[in-house]
Amino acid sequence: MGAMKLLAESAGVTFEQILEENAKSTMLKRMPSLAEVAEMAVLMASDRARCITAAAVNVTCGAYVD
C-alpha cells in the first residue's frame, strides 16, 4: 500500500479517495475486505482445497490484476 499512499500524496488527495476511485473500476464496485481475503487464504490452506493445485485465486471484487 505504500505506492498508493505516495500516489495519493502526489495527487493531493487522501488515501481513502484513491481506494474509492479504484473500487469504482471493479465489477462489484467495491474493494474486498480483509476478512474476505483472509477467508480465501484459510480455505486454500485447509483440507477442503486438497484438489486445488497450482491455482492463482484473485480476491479482487472483479478488478483487473495485471
Secondary structure as UniProt FT lines:
FT   HELIX           2..11
FT   HELIX           15..24
FT   TURN            27..28
FT   HELIX           34..45
FT   HELIX           47..49
FT   TURN            50..51
FT   TURN            61..62
//
